[in-house]
């Protein structure tokens, strides 16, 4: 099974519906990944349309280019113009013209490609180097953070970004076990320090290292700052009537999205289209277990108010 077959875009039909893709329009996919959502958007746009996409991960960008090239071969003259930016989506505000987009989609967090590829170091399911960088060309690795941060810094980031109540105990165990170089080694240390617990309302036991790995990934990639920058830029990028659609996978991401949409509505910038977040149905969660935690929120840019 190749990367494209393995990658299943989350909440695909719902995202396309809320984007309200119009033929000939300009749409932005802030999180290209393996081009699952982008391919579906491109099919709706037609030759007069424009798809603009961002991804800072060079491996994902290379695979997405292959997928979009195959789609171009399939659609021929019906393929829209495609512009790809291999930078962080926080740069969308600088790269795009004001009020130029009919829709903007962002699917936050790591993709299945990241978790499934052991050498990227995102997952404890398979042993690999402790890296976790979405852009391997820049920034500190998770191994550098784990081995160089002081105990208090580790405890604070595991608590803040992993919402892990046992962060002090975990940080203490990490510092005592250093140096730590692989995902399996870190997972064993965390599991020994903070055994598995079933959280209230959960149907499954969470692996004890899940929250620590999430925290390190968010910290290494400055994910919340990235999201905040995109959400602040979005109103200025959308045309009146343009749609913003965001998919989040944990409460920290969802809180940023919910607060940004609510604030925009209070300021008269947005009409929120999702009173409650849209979630995957049973069929999708059975087919793609990672969709279980996905939440989609959408808003429409209101026309500018003249004074």
N, C-alpha and C positions, 0 to 999 in steps of 0.2 A: 504493500500500500504506500503510495507516495504522499508527500506533504499535503498536496492539494486535496486528496481524497480523505486524509485523516482530519483535516481542519474543517470543523463545522461552525459556521458563523452563528452566534447566539442571537435569538429573537429576530431573525432575519426578516420574516414577513411583517412583523410588527414595526420594525425599524423603517422599512420601505414605506409602509402605510402612513406612519406618522411624519416621515419626511415629505410625503405628498409630492413625489418626484414628477416634475413636468417636463415634457419633451422640449429640448432646446434650452433648458435651464443650466445654471452653474451650481454644482454641488461639491461640497468639501467633505472628504473622509479624513478626519484628523488622525485616525489610527488605522492605517492601511493593513497592517498585519500581512496575511496571505491573500488579501484582496477578495475575501468572501463577500463582504458587504459592498465593496466597490464594484465588483463584477455585476451584482444585482442592480446597482444604481445605473451603471453604464448601459445595461440592456434597455432601460427605460428612457434614456436620454435622447437617442437619435443622433444623427450626424451634426446637427447644429448645437448640440449640448457640449458641456465642458465638465470634466471630472478632475478635481484637484485633490491630491492625497499627500499625507505626511507619514513618515516613519523614520525613527532614528536608528533602527536596527538594520545594519547592512545585509544580514542574512535574510531577514524578512523581505527587505526591499528587492533583493535579487530574485527570490521566489515569486514575489508579487508581479514583478516585471514579466516573468515567464507566463504566469497565468493570464495577465492582461494581453500579452502578445498572442496567446492561443485564442483569447476571446476576439481579438482583432481579426485573426484569420477566419473565425467563425462568422462574425458580423459583417466583415468587409466594409462597404461604404456606409453602413449603418452605425459604425463605431464612432462614439463621440471623441472630441479632443481630450487627451489625458496629459496632465502635468503632475509630475511626481517631485516631491521635496524630501531629500534624505536628511531631515533635521527634526528636532523636537517640535511637537505641535504647539508648544508655547510660543514659537516664532510665527504662528499664523497671522498674528496682528501686524507683523512687519512684512510678511511675504505677500499678503493679499490686499487688494484694493478695498477701501471702505465701501460698505453697502453693495458688495458685489455678489454675494452668495444667496441663492434661493433656498439653500438648506445646508446644515452642518451636522455631521454625525460624528460622535466620539464613543468608542467602545473601550472603556478604561481597563487598566490592569494588564497583567501578562497574558500572552496567548497560549494556546495549546502547544504551539511549536516550542515555546520557552520551557514549559513543564516537561515535555516529552523528550527533550534533547539533553541527555545527561551532562554533556560537556559544557553546557551553559550554566550549570550549577544552581538552577532555580528550585529544584525539587529534591526531596529526600527519598523519593520512590526508587531512584537509581543513583548509585554513587558517582560523584563527579567532582571536579574542582569547585571550590566555594567562590563563585564569581558573581552571578546575578545581575551583571550590567546589561541593560537593553542595548546600549551602544558600547561594544567591547573596545572601541577605540579611545574611550576617555573615561576619566573618573576612577575612584577607588573601588576595588573589589570588595565583596562581602568578607573575604578572608582578611583583608587589611583592616576593615572595621572591627571584626571579631577579635583580632590579635593585637590591635593597637589602641583601641578605645579603653578608657578606664572603666572600672566596674560600675560607677554611678552613671556614666554616659550610656553604657550598654543597657542598664536597667531602665533608664528613662526612655530610650528609643524603643525598647521592646514593649514597654507599657503604653507609650503614646501611639506608636504605629501598628502594634499588634494587639492592643487592648488586652494584654496578658497580665492578669492580676498577680501572677507568681513571678514577675519580672526580676525582682531582687534575687530570689533564689536561683533563677536561671543564670543571671549575670554572674553571680558568685561562682557557680559551677563552671561556666565558660572560662573565667579568668584563671581558675585553678587548673584547668585542663590544657591551657595554651602551651604550644602552638596548635591551632586547628586548621586543617587544610582542605578537608573534603566535606561534602554534604552529609554522607553517612556518619562520619565522626561527630559532626555537630548535632545531628538528630539523636544519636545515642546519648550524648552528654545531656541534652535537654530532656529526653525521656526519663533518664535516671534521676534528674533533679526535680522534675514535675510530671509524675505519671499521668496517664490518660484520665480524663474526667468526662462524664456525659453532661453537657450543658442543658440547662432548663429548656424544654420544648424541642430539643434536638432529637432526631431519629437515629443518629449515628454517633458513635464515639469519634471525637476529633483527635487526630494524631497529636500527641503532646508537643511536637515541634512545629505544628502548623502556624501558630500565631507568631512564633519567633522568626520563622522563615519569611512570613508576610512582612513583618516589621523591618527586617534587614533589606528585603527587596524594595520596599517603599522608600526607605532611607537612602539606599545606594543610588536609586534612580530619581530621587527628589520628586516622586510621583505626585504628591499632594500640591507642591508648588507649581508643577506643570499644569495640573488640572485647574488650579485657581487662576493661573494666567490665561488659559484658554477660555474659561467661563467669563472672565472680565473682558476679554477681547470680542467675544461672540456677538454682543448687541451691535457693535460698530461694524461688523463684517456682514451682517445679514441685511438683505433688502427688506422693506416693509412687506409683511406677509410671508417672509422667509421663516423656515422652521429650524429649531435647535432640538436635536435628539441625542440623549446621552444614556449610555448603558454602564452601570456600575456593578461591582461584585462584592463589595463589603461596605460596612456602615460608614467608614470615613469618607470614601468616595461619594456615596449616596447623600451623605449630609451636605457636602459641598455643593452637589448638584441641586438638591432640594432648596437649600438656602439661597443659591444664586437665582433660581427660577422664582422663588417667592419674593425676593428683593426686587427683581425685575418687574414682577407683576405689581408690587406696591408703588413702584416708580412710574408705572404706566408704559413700561418698555415691552413687556411680554403679556400675552394671554396664555396661561398655563393650560395645556391640553390634557394632562393626566392628573386627575384629582388624587388618585393613588398610583403608585408605581405599577407599571405593567410587568408581569412575571411570566415565566415559561409555563406551558401547560404540561400535563402528565406525559403526553406523548413525546414532547421535546426533552423533558428531563430524563425519560427512559432512554432516549436515543443519544442524548448528550448530557451526562451527569453534571458537567461543569455549568450547565445553564441553571442549575437549582438555585444558585445565589444571585442570579442576574436580575437587576431592576432597571426598567427603562422609564425615563421621564422625558417629556417633550413640551415645548412651548413655541408659540408663534410670535414673531416680531411685529409689534403694532406700528402703524404709520406714525411718522414723526408728528408731534403736536406743534402747530404753528402758534406763535404768540404775537 
